[in-house]
Amino acid sequence: MTSAQSVGTGQSRQQQKRVQCPCCEHVFDTNKSQKPRSLEQHKRFFGLIRAAHHHWPENHETQFADEHDCRRWLTMKAGFRNLVLQMPITGAKPDVIGGIVGAALKAADAHAMASIYKGKLVVWTPKSIRFDRMSHMEFCTLNNAVEDVIKDVFGVTGDELLEQHKAAA
């Protein structure tokens, strides 16, 4: 829906465009530089992370100590990550280096993930999803990408996983 609103007395009119998010039905003004996040969607996202961690397959190659590790992994797997190191590996077996760096990051409780890619050590950190820093639309994109990863891992949609979790409780 589009509406006009006066700015001051007798001054020009500013056009406002209000849209509704197709994911969570939150309504916001597209003219604002930072669209407010939807608290309902935020709560659902973290409920989905909780459900994913609780029902995580034991035979999956990646396992998590807690929900925070699961969220970081899902966030990075969904493509919301920063490349912080890319270093060629010479004179050592890549698998050994990757294992040592991965163990060091985990021991330091670092919010990072290491992997070996084309003979290089690559270290990623998840992008911040702080409520006050990530826009609503970017969070919608993250939410959809995480749900795609969950569908790949579990073979069910995010809504189906939430229902399974609710039934198990």
C-alpha positions in Angstrom: 0.0 0.0 0.0 1.3 3.5 -0.8 0.4 6.7 1.1 1.5 10.3 1.1 2.4 12.2 4.3 3.0 15.9 4.7 6.4 17.0 6.0 6.0 20.3 7.9 3.5 23.0 7.1 3.0 23.7 3.4 6.2 21.8 2.5 6.6 19.0 -0.1 5.0 15.7 0.5 7.1 12.6 1.1 6.0 9.4 -0.4 5.9 6.4 2.0 5.7 2.8 0.9 4.6 0.3 3.4 5.2 -3.4 2.6 4.5 -6.6 4.4 7.2 -9.3 4.8 6.0 -12.5 3.2 7.8 -14.6 5.8 6.5 -13.1 9.1 3.8 -10.6 7.9 5.7 -7.7 9.6 4.8 -4.3 8.0 7.5 -1.7 7.6 8.2 1.5 5.7 10.7 1.0 2.8 11.8 4.7 2.9 13.5 4.2 6.3 17.2 3.3 6.0 17.0 0.6 8.6 13.8 -1.4 8.7 12.9 -2.7 12.1 13.3 -6.4 12.8 10.3 -8.6 13.6 10.5 -9.9 17.2 8.2 -12.8 16.3 10.4 -13.9 13.4 13.5 -13.5 15.7 11.9 -15.8 18.3 10.9 -18.3 15.6 14.5 -18.3 14.2 16.0 -19.1 17.6 13.3 -21.7 18.2 14.3 -23.3 14.9 17.9 -23.3 16.0 17.0 -25.0 19.3 14.9 -27.6 17.5 17.7 -28.3 15.0 20.3 -28.7 17.8 17.9 -31.0 19.8 17.2 -33.2 16.8 20.6 -33.0 15.1 21.4 -36.4 13.4 24.0 -38.4 15.3 25.5 -39.6 12.0 26.1 -36.1 10.6 29.8 -35.3 10.2 29.5 -32.1 12.2 28.4 -32.2 15.9 27.8 -29.3 18.3 28.5 -28.7 22.0 25.5 -26.4 22.3 22.8 -24.4 20.5 25.3 -21.5 20.0 27.7 -23.7 18.0 24.7 -25.0 16.0 23.6 -21.5 15.2 27.1 -20.4 14.1 27.5 -23.4 11.9 24.0 -23.0 10.3 24.7 -19.3 9.8 28.0 -19.9 8.1 26.7 -22.9 6.1 23.9 -20.6 4.9 26.5 -18.2 3.5 26.4 -15.5 6.2 30.1 -15.5 7.0 33.2 -13.5 6.7 36.5 -14.8 5.3 39.1 -13.9 7.9 42.1 -16.1 6.7 43.2 -17.7 3.5 46.7 -19.2 3.7 48.5 -21.6 1.4 49.6 -24.8 3.0 53.1 -25.9 2.1 55.3 -28.6 3.7 52.5 -30.2 5.8 49.6 -32.5 5.2 46.5 -30.3 4.7 44.3 -32.6 6.8 46.7 -32.4 9.7 46.9 -28.6 9.6 43.1 -28.4 9.3 42.6 -30.6 12.3 45.1 -28.7 14.4 43.6 -25.3 13.5 40.1 -26.6 14.0 41.0 -27.9 17.5 42.7 -24.7 18.4 39.7 -22.6 17.4 37.4 -24.8 19.4 39.6 -24.8 22.5 39.8 -21.0 22.3 36.0 -20.9 22.0 36.5 -18.9 18.9 33.5 -18.1 16.8 35.2 -19.4 13.7 35.4 -22.4 11.4 38.4 -23.7 9.6 38.5 -25.9 6.5 41.0 -26.8 3.7 40.1 -25.7 0.3 42.3 -26.2 -2.8 45.5 -26.5 -0.8 44.7 -23.5 1.4 43.7 -23.1 5.1 40.5 -21.1 5.1 39.0 -19.6 8.3 35.5 -18.2 8.4 33.5 -16.3 11.1 29.8 -15.9 11.1 28.4 -12.5 10.3 26.7 -10.7 13.2 22.9 -11.2 13.4 22.5 -8.7 16.3 18.9 -7.5 16.4 19.9 -3.8 16.2 22.4 -4.3 13.4 20.8 -6.6 10.9 17.9 -5.2 8.9 14.6 -7.0 8.6 15.1 -7.9 5.0 18.7 -9.2 5.5 17.3 -11.3 8.4 14.6 -12.7 6.1 17.3 -13.7 3.7 19.3 -15.4 6.4 16.2 -17.1 7.8 15.4 -18.5 4.4 18.9 -19.7 3.8 19.1 -21.4 7.2 15.8 -23.1 6.5 17.3 -24.4 3.2 20.3 -25.8 5.1 17.9 -27.5 7.6 15.9 -29.0 4.8 19.1 -30.4 3.3 20.2 -31.9 6.7 16.8 -33.1 8.0 14.8 -33.5 4.8 11.9 -31.5 6.3 10.9 -27.8 6.3 11.6 -25.5 9.2 7.9 -25.5 10.1 7.9 -29.4 10.1 11.0 -29.5 12.3 9.4 -27.0 14.7 6.2 -29.2 14.8 8.4 -32.3 15.5 10.2 -30.5 18.3 6.9 -29.4 19.8 5.5 -32.9 19.7 8.6 -34.3 21.3 8.5 -31.9 24.3 
